Amino acid sequence: MTDPALVIAPAPGTPRCAPPTFDGTHGLWSVTRHADVRAILTDPAFRVPQAAPGAAGTLAWLRGAVARFSGPDRHPVRRAAAVATLTALDPDLLRRDAARLTAEELDRNRDRLDVSARLARGVPLRVLAARLGLTDPAAAVPAVAAVAAAYQPGAGPAATRRADDAVATLVAMAPPDPPEVLANRLGLLVQACDATAGLIGTGTRYALLLSPSVSTAALLAEVLRLDPPVRGTRRIAATATGIGGQPIPAGATVLLRFDAANRDPAVFAAPDRLAPGRPALTFGAGPHRCPGERHALALALGVLEVLRERGLRIVAEPRHEPHPLLRVPTDLAVTPR
């Protein structure tokens, strides 16, 4: 076990904090300072990229109906639908469900398995799907993963076709609801898929090195800050405005880097050291702040507490999926000490 002052070095590609800069290669502004990122997240002059409506039961329908990709005219109602669904989910029950499924997987594999393959996506998605009333939680896992792979703009035709089929599968499994309520119910699963997998994978890496004097909950809060599963998000300037002393033209895309802002030396005295209680921006801020923070942490906590109780060790350092804004381990084998 290591000392409580665990150092978590920046992930490869994490930029340094600096004033907003224009990236001509990608045609966007990069925003890295904590104050600037928070200001944009709470400023109505900056809006999320919006998705157009689509044919019922398709990926385009899902994206066009969820709060995540909605403008200020539709966002409050859609967010309320998602929040109402989450309010009915008890985080303590989610944690217990996740712990039970994790223990069952470990027992089947004699405490030797790949956390990324067997636990990181499968456990939280099975728990959520069951609690959300889907009829076949195990079959929902690959369907949700297929949708998540094409959820953000820019997916290719093959990935989009797979996602269309997967959305139809999930709709058939879900309880009957009005279309926007159903879309936001399914959206909770999709948005939990990669982010929770990244939190569990990275959390496992550090949890199995950690002194017993530091709680798993405190560790997870700092993993969210120092090695976040979602490294950034985009906003569009609705009007000509400014941030951090830089003029931002109307229509400009800004990339908000949580991974950099969460280590801003203007906010954090020892940016790389584990020091629970310091505020992370990983779940966002303002009207689009993720409403599922307590639920995501509960799911990850259920998995990691069991792994720590079993006294397991990591076989080798993990590799990560090649994605510019997600930090999700692809392989993380554990075994008894």
C-alpha positions, 0 to 999 in steps of 0.5 A: 500500500502507498501513502495517503499523499498519493501522486497522480501524474497528468494523463498524456495530452493534458494541457497546461493552464493558460489563457484561452488560445485558438487552435487553427488546426481544429478550428476551436478555442482551447480553454484550460483555466479553472475560472475560465472553464467555470465561467463558460459553463455558467454563461448563457452566451455559451451553449451546448452543440444541439442535435436535430430531431430524427426518425423515431427509434433511431440514434438521431431521435435519441440524440435529438430528444435528450437534454444533453444536446438540447438548447435553452428552449427545450433543455429545462423540460428534458432535464426535468425528465432525466432528474425525475428518473434519477430521483427514483434511483436510490444510490445506496441500492445502486452501490449494493447492486454493483457490489453484489454483481462484482463479487459474483464475477470475482467468485466465478473467476477466482479473483482473476479477471480483466476489470475493463472487460468484466466489470467496468461497463457491464456491472454499472450498466446491468445495475442501471438497466435493471433499476430503470425497468429494462426487461433484459439488463444483460442484453442491454449492455452491448446495445448501450455500448453500441449507442455510446460509440456513435453518440457524439457527432462524427460517427461513421455510417457503420457505427451509426447503423449499429447504433440505430439497431441498438436504439431499437433494441433498447426501446423494445426493452424499456417500459412504455413512456412518452417519447421524450421521457423514454429518450432521456431514460435511455440517455442516462444509460448511454451517458453512464457507459463510457464515463463510469467505465473510465471512473471504475478502470482508473479508480481501480488502478489507484484504489489497489495501491492506496493506504487503508486510511484513505476511503474509497469514496475520497479516492474516487472524488480525487480520481474525478479531479486528477484523472477524469474519465471525461477530459473535456466538453464543447460549447458554442458561442451564441453571440460575440463575447469574451473569456479570459481577456480574449474576444470570442466571435459568435459561432466559435467552438470552445473546448473546455479542458476539465483535465487541465482546469482540475489541476489549475495551480491558481486553485490547487496548491499541490495540483498532483497530490491526493487531497480529498475535498477539493472541487472538480469540474468534471461533472460540469457546472451551470444548467447542463451540470450532470445530474447523475454524480451521486449515482455514478459515484455509488456504482463505482464505489460498489465495484471498487470496495469489493476489489479492495476488500479482496486484497487484489493487485494489478497485473500490469499498467493499463492501456487506454482507448484512443479517444481525445476526450475520454479516458477509459482503460482497455485492459486492467487485469487483477489477481490475488496478491 
